[in-house]
Amino acid sequence: MRLIELLSGLNARRVTGDLDTEILGLSYDSRQVTAGDLFFAIRGTRQDGNRFMPKAIAKGAVAVVSALDPVTSVAMPWIQVDDERKAMAVIAANFYGRPTGRLHLIGVTGTNGKTTTTYLVEAILKAAGKPAAVFGTIEYRGPGFDFAAERTTPEAPDLEKLFRTVVDAGWQHAVMEVSSHAIEMQRVRALQFEIAVFTNLSRDHLDFHGNMESYFRAKRRLFEGSDGAKPRVMVLNADDPRYENLRSIDPKRVISYGMQVAADIRPIRHQFGWEATNAMFRTPIGDLEVRTPLMGKANLFNVGAAIGVGVALDLPASVIAHGIEELRCVPGRFEPVRAGQSFRVIVDYAHTDDALEKVLKYAREITTGRLIVVFGCGGERDRTKRPLMGEIAARESDYAIVTSDNPRNEDPGAIISEIEQGMKGANYRVESDRREAIRTALLEAKEGDTVLIAGKGHETYQTIGSTTYPFDDRVVARELLHELNVGRN
């Protein structure tokens, strides 16, 4: 594709060089450049891509996008822009033919519940005979591709390339988690969302956004339409304090869900069991009876959001209910670990104070004995939530074991000390080795108890220092249950 075609819709500060230059690919990583690529020199938080421009050119880059003034010694097209990431999103969309314009694209944003909601929507679409690609925290999955996610939302060129694959395969639907980081960093800038879903907002990522208002403003941009085109439908959580703010964008486009009587979609009765949740939802297409293996009040919200998407897509009630029932579990989201023991073992991704509080309260509802929690906090992340998580674990559990999560380059002991600030007077112990912490919890548990292992969920690794080690809470718990042979029926 000629360079001039790629610049359509881009407000560049200055463009020099031959605009008829043929562009064969896009790259924002000098290590991945191949001959004929357009190279984006991204100024990141740790590295400045302009430093690697000589390497990119040596490897065959034929044009450059940069915020810097053109370098006269570089004899190739130079596109100077104010925001390299915004430019990268626009150019990537043009390069791949703006594929999301030919998709029913559903974006899900919020602090908690994004992954489960996307899985539920995918299951509903599958029940309708409509295959859907899924992009999120756990994996990127679609026609001819299925791989673990490096981040919740990929960079714009990677996203557009995958969407092109989806369209070329004849698929018409895609559902994706849209992180606040991705919105702020322009990764979804040129995507065309038909439906946008808001799950909730609670404390998270303040190390990146600075404060809750900035965090919310990033989320809000998905509903405003970052390219000026608002989503056709906004599916909003009526119970969240930010609901009215989002609804005000365009009330005519809103489908609401929640526990509120005024919500368009709400459970009018529900029952939590050992193996499943049974609920009756009132919806704009009639009362809908749902049975799902997903348990807990949080999942009533997630199911409500997914029903909202089904309604927005004009799917029959029977199809929506069948799809919800067919989803057996979501990896690392209140996922049970069974090895014949007489007590529950649950692994959950809860890694914020709000998520931990919700998951502990639900676990309490279905626990006849004691509630034991194993948790920690990640290093190099929002430190303000550490004592809050400690306070919640102390208040909502009977016994807490504080351990390491992914300490990264922080001292695990220092992280734990900050957690302990919120646990004064609590019944807890510290075991920094995560495997030993899980062992301690399993040895402590008796019939009727619940052991909740929180924080890492679906993750299959633990990062200590700069090294990543294999570690999966589900696998470790199952291994230890077999090894210890505890609590057998």
Secondary structure, 3 states (H helix, E strand, C coil): CEHHHHCCCCCCCEEECCCCCECCEEECCHHHCCCCEEEECCECCCCEHHHHHHHHHHCCCCEEEECCCCCCCCCCCEEECCCHHHHHHHHHHHHCCCHHHHCEEEEEECCCCHHHHHHHHHHHHHHCCCCEEEECCCEEEECCEEEECCCCCCCHHHHHHHHHHHHHCCCCEEEEECCHHHHHCCCCCCCCCCEEEECCCCCCCHHHHCCHHHHHHHHHHHHHCCCCCCCCEEEEECCCCCHHHHHCCCHHHEEEECCCCCCCEEEEEEEECCCCEEEEEECCCCCEEEEECCCCHHHHHHHHHHHHHHHHCCCCHHHHHHHHHHCCCCCCCCEECCCCECCEEEEECCCCHHHHHHHHHHHHHCCCCCEEEEECCCCCCCCCHHHHHHHHHHHHCCEEEECCCCCECCCHHHHHHHHHCCCCCCCEEECCCHHHHHHHHHHHCCCCCEEEEECCCCCCEEEECCEEEECCHHHHHHHHHHHHCCCEC
